[in-house]
Amino acid sequence: MTVCLFVVLGKTRTKDKYRVVYTESQRIELEKEFLYHQYITIKRKAELSATLNLSERQVDYYFLLFRLFNNNY
């Protein structure tokens, strides 16, 4: 009897995972904040997330990606 094991690289996509599409006003506010500070403080992250109706993780991730793409292009 042969047992086959399959290794899946990366994560599987589940129904609760989705891509966040920021509204125009959210994007403008996040970009304005990024122009002042490329690294966001914990206090400011909490303020932005409450103001923009986003989670703190979404705000943090936006800054991370914006730094990445801003430096490369």
C-alpha positions in Angstrom: 0.0 0.0 0.0 1.4 3.4 -1.0 0.6 6.6 0.9 0.9 9.8 -1.1 1.5 13.0 0.8 0.9 16.3 -0.9 2.6 19.4 0.4 0.7 22.6 -0.3 3.0 25.7 -0.4 1.5 28.9 0.8 -1.9 29.4 2.4 -5.2 28.1 1.2 -7.9 30.7 0.3 -10.9 30.6 2.5 -14.2 32.3 2.2 -13.5 34.7 5.0 -10.4 36.1 3.3 -10.9 39.0 1.0 -9.1 41.9 -0.5 -9.8 45.3 1.0 -10.8 48.0 -1.4 -10.3 51.4 0.1 -12.8 54.2 -0.6 -11.5 57.4 -2.2 -11.7 59.3 1.0 -9.9 56.6 3.0 -7.2 56.4 0.4 -6.7 60.2 0.4 -6.5 60.4 4.2 -4.0 57.5 4.4 -1.8 59.0 1.7 -1.9 62.4 3.4 -0.8 60.8 6.6 1.9 58.9 4.8 3.3 62.2 3.3 3.8 63.5 6.9 5.1 60.2 8.5 6.2 57.1 6.7 6.0 55.1 9.9 2.8 55.4 11.9 2.6 55.5 15.7 0.3 53.2 17.7 -1.7 56.2 18.9 -2.1 57.7 15.4 -3.0 54.2 14.0 -5.8 53.9 16.5 -7.1 57.4 15.6 -7.0 56.8 11.9 -8.7 53.4 12.1 -11.5 54.9 14.2 -11.9 57.8 11.8 -11.8 55.8 8.6 -13.8 52.8 9.8 -10.8 50.4 9.2 -9.1 48.0 11.5 -5.7 48.9 12.9 -4.3 46.0 11.0 -5.6 47.4 7.7 -4.1 50.8 8.4 -0.8 49.2 9.4 -0.8 47.0 6.3 -1.6 50.0 4.0 1.5 51.8 5.4 3.7 48.7 4.9 2.6 48.3 1.3 2.8 52.0 0.5 6.4 52.2 1.8 7.3 49.1 -0.2 5.9 50.4 -3.5 6.9 54.0 -2.9 10.6 53.0 -2.5 10.6 50.7 -5.5 9.1 53.1 -8.0 
